[in-house]
Amino acid sequence: MASVLHVYKEVALINDDNLFANKYTTVSLKGKPGIQAIKNIAPQLQPVPNVHSTIGRDYEYKRLGAVSLLAAIDLHTGKIIPIIRDRHRSNEFIEFLQELDNQYTDDWKIRVVLDNHSSHISKETRAFLNANPERFVFVFTPKPGSWLNMIEMFFSKITRGFLRHIRVNTKEELIQRIYKGIKEINREPVVFRWKYKMEEISLN
């Protein structure tokens, strides 16, 4: 936990001084699997003033499958970098690292706060990192402490927001609506700030 909090304090100091680390950025990364594509069986009923205050839906629905959202939040800018795939395996994680690689100039180092998911420590991932030396630095949250990952704040925000009670006609529609929602969030990005136990951490 101390290692993760050291990272957050360093990020906070950089952000407070309106400075950018010298060719260095920090992102918080995690997967959100099992986002269900759910379709209504019967047409939903729109709210009627003074009669029904909310949308009415039949209790039956159809499951169209699920998708996995891999996302990182740049802790300096608040920008969200997402990819959506059917699964979250080593192949998808490496694809996401390649997407992160494309976001920053080649001479920058990318520090990543992430959990101990099997795809994050697999031999395929290690091979990719070895083929791209000095590009990525991983900072792992403790195994029982994935809540220390700041991307969880973003996941909580979208779960309570545009993902809540979402209904679609196809899985592809779900994917497009997630991308659209994140694009709208990125128009006014929020730089999250970690506070828990920060006063106990010294950079000395």
C-alpha positions as CSV (number, residue, x, y, z in Angstrom):
1,M,0.0,0.0,0.0
2,A,2.8,2.4,0.8
3,S,4.3,1.9,-2.6
4,V,1.0,2.9,-4.3
5,L,0.5,5.8,-2.0
6,H,4.0,7.1,-2.7
7,V,3.0,7.1,-6.4
8,Y,-0.2,9.1,-5.7
9,K,1.6,11.6,-3.5
10,E,4.2,12.2,-6.2
11,V,1.4,12.6,-8.8
12,A,-0.4,15.1,-6.5
13,L,2.7,17.2,-6.0
14,I,3.2,17.4,-9.8
15,N,-0.4,18.3,-10.4
16,D,-0.5,20.9,-7.6
17,D,2.5,22.7,-9.1
18,N,1.0,22.5,-12.6
19,L,4.1,20.7,-13.7
20,F,4.5,17.6,-15.8
21,A,7.0,14.9,-14.8
22,N,10.0,14.9,-17.0
23,K,9.0,12.5,-19.8
24,Y,7.0,10.5,-17.3
25,T,3.3,9.8,-16.9
26,T,1.3,7.7,-14.5
27,V,-2.0,5.9,-15.3
28,S,-4.3,3.8,-13.2
29,L,-5.5,0.7,-15.1
30,K,-8.0,-2.1,-14.5
31,G,-10.5,-4.3,-16.3
32,K,-14.3,-4.2,-15.7
33,P,-15.5,-7.6,-17.0
34,G,-19.0,-9.0,-17.4
35,I,-20.8,-5.8,-18.6
36,Q,-24.1,-7.4,-19.7
37,A,-25.9,-6.5,-23.0
38,I,-29.5,-6.8,-22.0
39,K,-32.4,-6.4,-24.4
40,N,-36.0,-5.7,-23.6
41,I,-38.6,-8.3,-24.7
42,A,-41.5,-5.8,-24.7
43,P,-41.3,-2.1,-25.5
44,Q,-40.6,0.0,-22.4
45,L,-43.1,2.6,-21.3
46,Q,-42.0,6.2,-21.1
47,P,-42.7,8.2,-17.9
48,V,-46.1,10.0,-17.8
49,P,-46.3,13.2,-15.7
50,N,-48.3,12.7,-12.5
51,V,-48.9,9.0,-13.4
52,H,-45.6,7.1,-13.7
53,S,-42.4,9.0,-12.7
54,T,-40.0,6.4,-14.2
55,I,-39.6,4.2,-17.2
56,G,-41.7,1.1,-17.1
57,R,-40.2,-2.3,-18.2
58,D,-41.5,-5.8,-18.4
59,Y,-39.8,-8.2,-16.0
60,E,-38.6,-10.4,-18.8
61,Y,-35.5,-9.6,-20.8
62,K,-32.9,-11.3,-23.0
63,R,-29.2,-11.6,-22.4
64,L,-27.1,-10.9,-25.5
65,G,-23.7,-11.6,-24.0
66,A,-21.2,-9.6,-22.1
67,V,-18.2,-7.5,-22.8
68,S,-15.0,-6.5,-20.9
69,L,-13.9,-2.9,-20.6
70,L,-10.2,-2.3,-20.2
71,A,-9.5,1.2,-19.2
72,A,-6.8,3.5,-17.8
73,I,-7.1,7.0,-16.4
74,D,-4.2,9.4,-16.9
75,L,-3.7,10.7,-13.3
76,H,-2.3,14.0,-14.5
77,T,-5.0,14.9,-17.1
78,G,-8.0,12.8,-16.1
79,K,-8.3,11.4,-19.7
80,I,-9.7,7.9,-20.0
81,I,-8.2,5.4,-22.4
82,P,-10.5,2.5,-23.1
83,I,-10.7,-0.7,-25.2
84,I,-13.7,-3.0,-25.2
85,R,-13.3,-6.7,-26.0
86,D,-15.2,-9.9,-25.3
87,R,-12.6,-11.1,-22.8
88,H,-9.7,-9.9,-20.6
89,R,-6.8,-12.3,-21.3
90,S,-3.1,-11.7,-22.0
91,N,-3.8,-11.0,-25.6
92,E,-6.3,-8.3,-24.8
93,F,-4.0,-6.8,-22.1
94,I,-1.1,-6.6,-24.4
95,E,-3.3,-5.0,-27.0
96,F,-4.2,-2.4,-24.4
97,L,-0.6,-1.8,-23.5
98,Q,0.0,-1.2,-27.2
99,E,-2.9,1.3,-27.2
100,L,-1.3,3.1,-24.2
101,D,2.0,3.1,-26.0
102,N,0.4,4.9,-28.9
103,Q,-0.9,7.7,-26.6
104,Y,2.5,9.0,-25.5
105,T,5.7,9.9,-27.4
106,D,8.4,7.2,-27.7
107,D,10.8,8.9,-25.3
108,W,8.3,8.9,-22.4
109,K,8.1,6.3,-19.6
110,I,4.6,5.1,-18.6
111,R,4.1,4.1,-15.0
112,V,1.0,1.9,-14.5
113,V,-0.9,1.2,-11.2
114,L,-2.6,-2.1,-11.6
115,D,-3.8,-5.2,-9.8
116,N,-2.5,-8.8,-9.9
117,H,-4.8,-10.1,-12.6
118,S,-3.3,-13.2,-14.2
119,S,-3.0,-11.4,-17.6
120,H,-0.9,-8.7,-16.0
121,I,1.8,-11.1,-14.9
122,S,1.6,-13.8,-17.6
123,K,4.6,-15.0,-19.6
124,E,3.1,-13.3,-22.7
125,T,2.9,-10.0,-20.9
126,R,6.5,-10.4,-19.6
127,A,7.7,-11.1,-23.1
128,F,6.0,-8.0,-24.4
129,L,7.6,-5.9,-21.6
130,N,11.0,-7.4,-22.3
131,A,10.6,-6.5,-26.0
132,N,9.8,-2.9,-24.9
133,P,12.4,-2.2,-22.2
134,E,12.2,1.1,-20.2
135,R,8.8,1.9,-21.6
136,F,6.5,0.6,-18.8
137,V,6.9,0.6,-15.0
138,F,4.3,-1.5,-13.2
139,V,3.2,-0.7,-9.6
140,F,1.0,-3.4,-8.3
141,T,-1.7,-2.9,-5.7
142,P,-1.7,-5.5,-2.8
143,K,-3.7,-8.7,-3.7
144,P,-6.5,-7.8,-1.1
145,G,-6.3,-4.1,-2.0
146,S,-7.6,-3.5,-5.5
147,W,-9.6,-0.7,-4.0
148,L,-6.4,1.3,-3.9
149,N,-6.6,1.5,-7.7
150,M,-7.9,5.0,-8.6
151,I,-9.6,3.8,-11.8
152,E,-12.2,2.3,-9.4
153,M,-13.6,5.8,-8.9
154,F,-14.2,6.0,-12.7
155,F,-15.8,2.6,-12.8
156,S,-18.1,3.6,-9.9
157,K,-19.0,6.8,-11.8
158,I,-20.1,5.0,-15.0
159,T,-21.8,2.2,-13.2
160,R,-24.0,4.7,-11.4
161,G,-24.3,6.8,-14.6
162,F,-24.8,5.6,-18.2
163,L,-24.4,1.9,-17.5
164,R,-27.2,1.9,-14.9
165,H,-30.2,-0.1,-16.2
166,I,-28.9,0.2,-19.8
167,R,-30.9,-1.7,-22.4
168,V,-29.7,-2.3,-26.0
169,N,-30.8,-4.3,-29.1
170,T,-27.3,-5.7,-29.8
171,K,-24.0,-6.3,-28.1
172,E,-22.4,-3.9,-30.7
173,E,-24.8,-1.2,-29.6
174,L,-23.7,-1.7,-26.0
175,I,-20.0,-1.3,-27.1
176,Q,-20.7,1.9,-29.0
177,R,-22.7,3.4,-26.2
178,I,-19.9,2.7,-23.7
179,Y,-17.4,4.4,-26.1
180,K,-19.7,7.3,-26.6
181,G,-20.2,7.7,-22.8
182,I,-16.4,7.7,-22.2
183,K,-15.9,10.2,-25.1
184,E,-18.3,12.6,-23.5
185,I,-16.6,12.2,-20.1
186,N,-13.2,13.0,-21.8
187,R,-14.6,16.3,-23.0
188,E,-14.5,17.5,-19.4
189,P,-12.0,15.1,-17.7
190,V,-11.8,15.0,-14.0
191,V,-8.4,14.6,-12.2
192,F,-9.1,12.3,-9.3
193,R,-7.2,12.9,-6.1
194,W,-6.4,10.3,-3.5
195,K,-6.6,11.4,0.1
196,Y,-6.7,8.3,2.3
197,K,-3.6,8.1,4.5
198,M,-1.7,10.5,2.3
199,E,-0.6,12.5,5.4
200,E,1.3,9.4,6.6
201,I,3.4,9.1,3.4
202,S,6.7,10.9,3.0
203,L,8.7,11.0,-0.2
204,N,12.0,11.3,1.8
